[in-house]
């Protein structure tokens, strides 16, 4: 990797962002304050607080690397299309899970190199579980001082699927049947990628639209654990920094 990234620094930024999120989550007055963005998606005080921590931390440590964040300013395609490296951030993935108070929301930080995620951190503040992956090197989970190395199951049948809590679909049923799924669980946010990376599930299919910052960190963790993410149900790889930062359907396999 041309840019030497200090994982400990990125971890600290994610932990700090998680701390800010929890201070709002645990405050009954603040956790209910919700704005709505232009596309009617909810925006909490926690989204904003986390964004500020991450953007400040990344810009101070790696001033040469640009940042695209869900809560940052919109950057035109002309400005970003030739970036070889950039950070792609979702300061609070799973805002609905945050509002439903089920704890299944995450902080997502990914490094994109030539349109592919090469590093990812997915941090779940409520359980204090941090998943990190360096593609081609390692994937691991750090929780309360314990380190667990992550590897996918590599199962060919009797698969377990992980599904979206907020976005079920008819198409999903058909794909899961085709891949020999016998059991499933529902989890919020990018934790679904981590369940496959951890071997708790074997497959995750998403039919509806997502944004690039929703998937990049989770994809890096999963691919570092030996899994893969492809477009729809084919073998075409899933790339980033498209003209529109909108993803189509994708399939994650362990």
N, C-alpha and C positions, 0 to 999 in steps of 0.2 A: 504494500500500500504506500503510495507516494507520500501521503500525509501520515505521519506517525501520530496516532491518536492515543491519548492516555485514558484507558478505560476507567480508571479510578476517578478521574475528573468528571467523566460523563455520568458515572454512577452517582457521584455526589450531587450533580445538578438534578438528576432524576429524583433522588431522595429528598432534596430541598423542595422541589416542585410538589412532591407528594405531601410534604409537611404542610405546605401552604394550602393545598387542597383539603387536607384533613382538618385544619383549623377552621375552615369554613363549613365543611361537612358536619362537624361536631357542634356547630353553633346554630341553634334552632332559628335564630333571627336571620342569619346570613344565608343559610343553605336553601332557603325558599325564594331568594331573590333571583328572578329569571328575566332576561331580556330575550327578544327574538331577533335573529339576523334577517337579512333581506329574503333568504329562502325559507323563512319561518322555522328554521331549526333553532332549538333553545340554546341560550348562552348564559352561563351562571357566573357569579363572581369568581368561582374557583377556576373556570376556564381562563379568565383574564389574569388572575394572580399567578397561575402556573406558567402561562405564556411569558409573563414578565421575567420570572426567575430563569426560565430556560434560555430565552433570547439573550438576556444580559450575560448569563454564564458562558454560552457558546461564543458570543461576540468578543468577550473579554479574553477567552482562552485561545480561540482560533479566528482572529479578526479577518484572515484571508478567505475564510469559507463562508459563503452566503447561507442564509437561513430562509426556508419557506415554512411558515407555520400556519395552521388553520386560523389562528387569531391574529396573524400578522398582516401587514399591508399586502394588497394584491400586486404581484409582480408580472409584468407583461411577458409574453412568450418571447418577443424580440430580445428582451433583456436577459432571459434565463436560458434560452435554448442551447447555447454553446457552453454552458457551465459543465466542466468535467466532474467537479465535486460540489455537493451542497448538502446541508442538513435539511431533513424533512421531518417536521415535528407536529404531533397532535398533543397539545398540552393536557387535554382531558378527553380521552376516548371513552365513549359510553356516558354521555351527558344524561341520557334517559335513565341509565342505571343509577347514576348519582342522584337524580331527582326521585327515583323509586326507592332509594336508600337500601339497595341490595348489596352494595359494596363491590360490584363487579365492573369497576371502571379502572382505567389505566393511564399512565403517562407514557407516550410513545416518542422515542428519539431514534432517528435512523440517519445513517450517512449514505448518500447515493454517489456511486462512482460510475460514470459513463452509462447512466440510465438504469443501473441495477443497485439494489440495496446490498451493501457489503458489511455493514455493522448495524446492529439494532439493540435497543434496550426497551423492554416493556416492563413497567413497574406498577404493581397493584398496591396502592398505599394502605388499604384496609387490612390486608393480610401480610403486609411487608414482604411480599414475594417479588424479587427482581429477576427477570429473565434476560439474559444477554447472549448475543451471538456475534461472532466474527466469522463470516463465511469463508470456508476452507481451513479454518483453524479450530474453533471449539464453540460449543453452546453449553450454557449452564444456568442453574437457578440458584440464587442466593437468598436465603430466608432465615432471619434471626441468627445469623452467624454460621449457618450450615450451608455447605456448597454441594450441589448435586449436578453431575455432568449429564447432559441430555442427549438421548438418542431416540430416533423414531423406531416404531415397532417392526416396520417392513413386513406387515402381514398381507397376504394375498386374498384371504377370504375371512368370513366371520368378523367383519370389520365393525368397529364402533364409530359412529359419526358424532361430531360435535356440531350443534346447530345454534342459530341465532335466537336470542330471547325475544328480540323486538321485530325481527323481519323473516318470519317463516314464508315458504313459497311452495307452490305446486310443482314447479320444475325441480326443486330440490328433491322431492320424493322420488321422481323418476331417475335422477342421477344416482341417488343412494342405492336404489334397487339394483341398478346396473353394476355397482361396485360391491355387491354382496354384503351390504350393511345389515347386521342383525340386532343392533342396539344403538341407542343414541342418548345424548345428554344435551341440555341447553345451557349455554354460558354467554355472558355479555361481553362486549368490547373485543379487543384484540387478544384477549385471553384464549380465544378459540385456536389461534395459531399455536399458542404455547401449550395447549392441551395435546395437540398433535406432536409437537416437538418433544414433549415429556413422555409420550407413549400412553397417555391416558385415553387418547382417541386416535383413530387411524386416518380419518378423512374429514374435511370441512369443505362444503360447497356453498358458494354465495351467488345467488342469482341477481339480486337487486343491486342498484348502483352504490358504490362507495367512493370516497375520495382517496387520492394517493397517500395522504398522511394517515389514513385509517389502516393501511395495510403494510407500509414499508418496513417498520420496525419488526412486526410480527413475521413477515416474510424472511427477514434476515435471520431471526432466531430459528425459524423452522428449517431453513436451508442449511444453516450451520449445524443443525442436529441431524442432517442427512435426508431431510424431506424435500419436496419441491412444490412450487406454485406455478400453475400454468393457466393460460386463458381458457375460459369456459371449460370444456371437457377434453380439449385437445392437448397437444404437446407444445404449443406455441408459448414461448416464455412471456412472463409478465414484466413489462418495462415501465419506466417512470419518466417524469419531465415531459409528458405529452403536451400538445398545444392546449388541450383542456385537461385539467387535473382530475378528470373523472375516470373511474375504473369501470370496465364491463364485468360480466360474470367471471368467476375464477374458481379453480379447484385446487385444494391443498391436499397432498397425499403424503402420508408417513411411510 
